[in-house]
Amino acid sequence: MLSNLFAQSGRLLKVNLKRDRWKLLIWVLVLAGLMIGYASKIGVIFSSQKSVDALVVTLRSPAMIAVLGYIPKSVAMTEATLFSGEMLVFMGLFYGLASLLLTVNATRGDEDQGLTELVRAKPVGRQALLFAAFLELVVFNLFLLILIGGGLQVTDMAGANTSGNWLSAALLSGVGLLFGTIGILTAQTASEARSATTGALSFLGVAHIARMLIDVQNPKYNWWSPLGWVERGGAYYNNNWLPVGYLLLMTLVILLLAMAISSRRDIGAGIIAVRRGHAKSWFLSGPLTALIKTDGKSFWSWLFGALIMGLMYGSIFNSITDVIKSNQFMATMFTTAMQKKASDALLLQFMATLAIVFVIIGSLRGIFMVNQIETDAKKGYLELLLAKPISRTRIFFTYVGYAIVNALIAFAAGLTGLYLGNIAVMKHPLALKYFIRLFNGYSVTIIVMIAIAALLVAFVPRLKSLTLVYAGLGFVIMYFHSIFKLKDWVVKLVPYGWMKSLPVKQINWTNFTGLLIVAVILLIVATIGFQRRDQITK
């Protein structure tokens, strides 16, 4: 019977909610705080028509369209429409990220730890665990919908309306449901949580890149990306609820597909078979080589993902210079040399804005690898290494060192793609020195973020996800500091803020040295903490 397939789903949902309550609370506070907090302050931040006009020009620049989406020129600019143009597509990325991390952990994560096998030994339905994960996803996004929809009602932005407020909340929750369900799907196809997370993140990245390219080149085709559906909703000016229906329909289709795959696979296996390894290997001689071997797929996924994203962003450099070429006044009053100088200045500002995207990609790659220490400890992998004459310090530094190298490689890959795209489309491309300056300056900020992650894993591993939240906060601060008119001390609350002038200005080596010292101190303290733990898992 159908009911037997989902038996005990409700009880498993309660277990999931209790286990993930702090994680869910942090995400709710961050997402709702950003949405409601900014909605309540937008009228104060942009109190004059002059500041509004300046913001509109910024939002319609290619750099902002690439990340935030496209606002039709025919739309009257009110506080509400400015809010939707700035926040909805951008927040959709965070909703998708939070949701897919939640569902992968509740499905493949539990399976990797052997919890699924223990639960399935009880009288529960075959699809109960998967459905409980989906129900947790629904509860999470439904709570956000009610909280944010009601919060936007209270803020009473100029130009806002009830339909637009609830549509904004529904579109974001719809995106969360969709990508959370994609996380459930990749958990069925992949053989482990790391690969499932990478696969789900790839779907989110492809959706973002597709929307970005379409919005910059020809926005009328942005129906081809789920994140483009958020724009098509036209919150506060069109209030089109049809995209919400599309998001829910796609979620249902993917959920049914995930259930179909789940019913045909064994516990602990993915639909994509894992290639059998050799009985003996000359390569596997210690913790580093073992880590390189097990991380192979993720390494290439992050590398090519960052490179492709860089190429995509670099391919729109010519669209930036078109702003100068199409300006009749500049064409008439300025010489060709002066126009090129103005064009280069605009491109450097564009790079300064985009750089943080690749810095965050590098940071996330490194943070995920550091957090892998706790994951591998729970799986029992570290016990196998410690059975040999290998110290905890060596294991810890192996993971942290590998995380730093991989983070910098991912960052360099993104900048390399940006440089190659710039060469491909520009008659007079930007010099390589600017890209090297970006790498040299921001690399130390990535190391600081990895050091913070190592500190949490060493002392309070249960809170290791806070580093991801901090990295997300850093992205918000760095990308929007000019729009939000943040003070300099606020920007410097995150490591990236100490290098925010790159590549327009030279590296501030005093700041660089200070950040490097902070990173070294944090890593030393983290190493001591890891050594003194009574047990590997805490």
Long-range contacts (C-beta under 8 A, 24 or more apart in sequence): 3-125, 4-125, 5-125, 5-126, 5-127, 5-128, 6-125, 6-127, 6-128, 6-131, 7-123, 7-124, 7-125, 7-128, 8-122, 8-123, 8-124, 8-125, 8-128, 9-125, 9-127, 9-128, 9-131, 9-132, 9-135, 10-132, 10-135, 12-119, 12-124, 12-128, 12-129, 12-132, 13-132, 13-135, 13-136, 13-139, 15-132, 16-106, 16-132, 16-133, 16-136, 17-136, 17-139, 20-102, 20-105, 20-106, 20-136, 22-462, 23-102, 23-465, 24-102, 24-140, 26-465, 26-466, 26-469, 27-98, 27-102, 27-140, 27-469, 28-140, 28-143, 28-144, 28-147, 30-94, 30-469, 30-472, 30-473, 31-91, 31-94, 31-95, 31-98, 31-144, 31-148, 32-144, 32-147, 32-148, 32-151, 34-87, 34-91, 34-94, 34-476, 35-87, 35-91, 35-148, 35-151, 35-152, 35-172, 36-147, 36-148, 36-151, 36-152, 36-154, 36-155, 38-83, 38-86, 38-87, 38-484, 39-83, 39-151, 39-152, 39-155, 39-157, 40-155, 42-79, 42-82, 42-83, 42-157, 43-79, 43-157, 43-158, 45-484, 45-485, 46-79, 46-82, 52-77, 52-82, 55-82, 55-483, 56-82, 58-482, 58-483, 59-85, 59-86, 61-320, 61-323, 61-350, 62-216, 62-316, 62-319, 62-320, 62-323, 62-350, 63-320, 63-349, 63-350, 63-353, 63-354, 64-353, 65-212, 65-215, 65-216, 66-212, 66-215, 66-216, 66-313, 66-316, 66-354, 67-212, 67-357, 67-479, 69-211, 69-215, 69-222, 69-227, 69-228, 69-230, 69-231, 70-215, 70-219, 70-222, 70-231, 72-219, 75-237, 76-159, 76-237, 78-157, 78-158, 78-159, 78-160, 78-236, 79-157, 79-158, 79-159, 79-160, 80-157, 80-158, 80-159, 80-160, 80-161, 80-164, 80-235, 80-236, 81-159, 81-236, 81-237, 83-157, 83-160, 83-236, 84-164, 84-168, 84-235, 84-236, 86-480, 86-483, 87-168, 88-168, 88-171, 88-172, 88-230, 88-231, 88-233, 88-235, 89-211, 89-227, 89-230, 89-231, 91-172, 92-171, 92-172, 92-175, 92-227, 92-230, 93-204, 93-208, 93-227, 94-472, 95-141, 95-144, 95-172, 95-173, 95-175, 95-176, 95-179, 96-175, 96-176, 96-178, 96-179, 96-180, 96-204, 96-207, 97-179, 97-201, 97-204, 97-472, 98-140, 98-176, 99-137, 99-140, 99-141, 99-176, 99-177, 99-179, 99-180, 99-183, 100-179, 100-180, 100-182, 100-183, 100-197, 100-200, 100-201, 100-204, 101-183, 101-197, 101-465, 102-136, 102-137, 102-140, 102-180, 102-183, 103-133, 103-134, 103-136, 103-137, 103-180, 103-181, 103-183, 103-184, 103-187, 104-183, 104-184, 104-186, 104-187, 104-193, 104-196, 104-197, 104-200, 105-193, 106-132, 106-133, 106-136, 107-133, 107-183, 107-184, 107-187, 107-188, 107-196, 108-186, 108-187, 108-190, 108-192, 108-193, 108-196, 109-193, 111-187, 111-193, 111-267, 111-268, 112-192, 112-193, 112-375, 112-379, 113-378, 113-379, 116-267, 117-267, 117-268, 120-267, 126-262, 126-263, 127-259, 127-262, 127-263, 130-184, 130-188, 130-258, 130-259, 130-262, 131-259, 133-184, 134-180, 134-181, 134-184, 134-255, 137-176, 137-177, 137-180, 137-181, 137-184, 138-177, 140-176, 140-180, 141-173, 141-174, 141-176, 141-177, 141-180, 142-173, 144-169, 144-172, 144-173, 144-176, 145-169, 145-170, 145-172, 145-173, 148-172, 159-236, 160-236, 161-236, 161-239, 163-239, 164-235, 164-236, 164-237, 164-239, 167-233, 167-235, 167-239, 167-240, 167-241, 167-244, 168-233, 168-235, 168-236, 170-241, 170-244, 171-229, 171-230, 171-233, 171-235, 171-243, 171-244, 171-247, 172-230, 174-229, 174-243, 174-244, 174-247, 174-248, 174-251, 175-226, 175-227, 175-230, 175-247, 177-247, 177-248, 177-251, 178-226, 178-247, 178-250, 178-251, 178-254, 179-203, 179-204, 179-226, 181-251, 181-254, 181-255, 181-258, 182-254, 184-254, 184-255, 184-258, 185-254, 185-257, 185-258, 185-261, 187-258, 188-258, 188-261, 188-262, 188-265, 188-270, 188-271, 189-261, 189-270, 189-271, 189-272, 190-270, 190-272, 191-269, 191-270, 191-272, 191-273, 191-274, 192-270, 193-375, 194-295, 194-298, 194-372, 194-375, 195-270, 195-297, 195-298, 196-270, 197-368, 198-297, 198-298, 198-301, 198-302, 202-301, 202-305, 205-305, 205-309, 209-308, 209-309, 209-312, 212-312, 212-313, 213-312, 213-315, 213-316, 216-316, 216-319, 217-316, 217-319, 226-250, 286-390, 286-398, 287-385, 287-390, 287-394, 287-395, 287-398, 287-399, 288-398, 288-402, 290-385, 291-398, 291-399, 291-402, 292-402, 295-369, 295-402, 295-406, 299-406, 302-361, 302-365, 302-406, 302-410, 302-413, 303-409, 303-410, 303-413, 304-413, 305-361, 306-358, 306-361, 306-362, 306-410, 306-411, 306-413, 306-414, 306-417, 307-413, 307-414, 307-416, 307-417, 308-417, 309-357, 309-358, 309-361, 309-414, 309-417, 310-358, 310-413, 310-414, 310-415, 310-416, 310-417, 310-418, 310-419, 310-420, 310-421, 311-417, 311-418, 311-420, 311-421, 312-417, 312-421, 313-354, 313-357, 313-417, 313-418, 313-421, 314-417, 314-418, 314-419, 314-420, 314-421, 314-422, 314-423, 314-424, 314-425, 315-421, 315-424, 315-425, 316-425, 317-347, 317-350, 317-421, 317-422, 317-425, 317-426, 317-429, 317-430, 318-425, 318-426, 320-346, 320-347, 320-350, 321-346, 321-347, 321-426, 340-428, 344-430, 347-430, 348-430, 348-434, 348-503, 348-504, 349-504, 351-418, 351-430, 351-434, 351-438, 351-503, 352-500, 352-501, 352-502, 352-503, 352-504, 353-479, 354-418, 355-415, 355-438, 355-442, 355-502, 355-503, 356-474, 356-475, 356-478, 356-479, 356-496, 357-414, 357-475, 357-479, 358-411, 358-414, 358-415, 358-418, 359-411, 359-442, 359-445, 359-446, 359-478, 359-496, 360-471, 360-472, 360-474, 360-475, 361-410, 361-411, 361-414, 362-407, 362-408, 362-410, 362-411, 362-414, 362-442, 362-446, 363-407, 363-445, 363-446, 363-449, 363-450, 363-471, 363-474, 364-468, 364-471, 365-403, 365-406, 365-407, 365-410, 366-403, 366-404, 366-406, 366-407, 366-446, 366-449, 366-450, 366-453, 367-403, 367-449, 367-450, 367-453, 367-467, 367-468, 367-471, 369-399, 369-402, 369-403, 369-406, 369-407, 370-399, 370-400, 370-403, 370-450, 370-453, 370-454, 370-457, 370-464, 370-467, 371-453, 371-457, 371-464, 371-465, 371-467, 372-399, 373-399, 373-457, 374-457, 374-461, 374-464, 374-537, 377-536, 377-537, 378-537, 382-536, 383-536, 386-536, 392-530, 392-531, 392-536, 393-527, 393-530, 393-531, 396-454, 396-458, 396-526, 396-527, 396-530, 396-531, 397-527, 400-450, 400-454, 400-523, 400-526, 403-450, 403-453, 404-446, 404-447, 404-450, 407-446, 407-447, 407-450, 408-439, 408-443, 408-446, 411-439, 411-442, 411-443, 411-446, 412-439, 415-439, 434-503, 435-503, 437-502, 437-503, 437-506, 437-507, 438-502, 438-503, 440-507, 441-499, 441-502, 441-503, 441-507, 441-512, 442-496, 442-499, 442-502, 444-495, 444-499, 444-512, 444-515, 444-516, 444-519, 445-495, 445-496, 445-498, 445-499, 445-515, 447-515, 447-516, 447-519, 448-495, 448-515, 448-518, 448-519, 448-522, 449-474, 449-495, 450-519, 451-518, 451-519, 451-520, 451-522, 451-523, 451-526, 452-522, 454-522, 454-523, 454-526, 455-522, 455-525, 455-526, 455-529, 457-526, 457-530, 458-525, 458-526, 458-527, 458-528, 458-529, 458-530, 458-533, 459-526, 459-529, 461-537, 461-538, 462-538, 470-494
